[in-house]
């Protein structure tokens, strides 16, 4: 059972750019592009790119 939190809603309603829906039924969270962001294959996972080009990855 998935638990929705206020953080999930805040990110969605804040108009965050580039949202990529993940098809969990197809195990898409285990594909290589997701595992680059979060090696555990868990979502949500966020890559934030700063104006200087540096990336920070955050996952739950």
N, C-alpha and C positions, 0 to 999 in steps of 0.2 A: 504494500500500500504506500503510495507516494503522499508525502506531507507537504503542503504548500505553506510557505512562510511569507511574511511581510516583505522580506528581501526580494523574493522572486517577483512579487507584484511590483515593487518599487523599480526594479530593473526594467520590467516590461513597460510600465507606464511612463518611465523617464525618457522614452524614445531612444533607447540605446541603439547605436548603429550596428548593422550587420548581425542580424539574428539568424542563426541556422538551426531550424528544427531538426531534431535527431529522431530517427525511426528506431525506437527501441525494439519493436517487434521483429525487425530485421537484424538486430544486434549491431546496428550502425555505431553504437558507442564503443565497440571493440575494433573499429577500423583504424588503420595506421594514422590517419590525419587526426583522429581524436586522441590516440595514444601518445602523439607528440605533445599535445597540450597537457594531458593527464595520463601518465603511465598506468594508473589503476583502472582506466576506462570508465570512470564515474562522471556523471554529469550532475549539476551544471559545471561547466568549465569555461573560463573566460581568458582571452588573450587581449591585453590592453597595450596599445602601441602609443608611446609618448611622441611628442613633436620632434624629438631628436632621433627618432627611429628605434629607440630601445624598447624591447618588449618585456612585459611582466605577465606571467601566467598564474591564474588563480583557479583553484578547483575545490570543490567541497567533498 
